[in-house]
Amino acid sequence: MKSLLPEPPEGLTYEDVSLFYVGVMPGDENRGIVPYYHHRILVDSADVGHINFKVGDTDHVRLYAGHVGFSVKPVYRGHGYAGKACRALTPLLARHYDDVILTADPENLASRRTIEGLGACFENEVPVPLDDPQAASGSRFKRRYRWNLSKVPRFASATFGAANVPESPQANVSLA
């Protein structure tokens, strides 16, 4: 029997950041990769990057990839958009977990600052096995953080009503 991840709430926003839901991307069970929600990060309708929420608790997620991953285009960095996108995502995160794991390469100071700015607590640093997909992108170590969502003040004023995002069909992928 096939199951679907539930649709995310519409209009996930925090301050000047809105998340535009693209769809659910499939996992790869053989590699420990779980399905994930994919959103674009918008600021005043400009696409500044993306944020993903992985739903599952494989070793790959818990130890190396984390539940939440984000990337901001270089021209838009330094404005706190990744942290705001994480806060905008909290209503969806809280539907699935009480706390989530976020990871960063030790040398990625911007990601570390973003994660620490959320109030996530450092847990440890782990070596990335050569057969993990994170190693293929050059990661050799990951700093692991736990973000307790119950400590986010009522989702830090994140809203999930109608947001100012462009119209687009929403996609879901069936999972076996």
Beta strands, then each sheet from edge to edge (+ up, - down):
strand 1: 12-14
strand 2: 17-25
strand 3: 36-43
strand 4: 46-54
strand 5: 68-72
strand 6: 99-104
strand 7: 121-127
strand 8: 141-148
strand 9: 159-160
sheet 1: 5+ 4- 3+ 2- 1+ 9-
sheet 2: 6+ 8- 7+
end
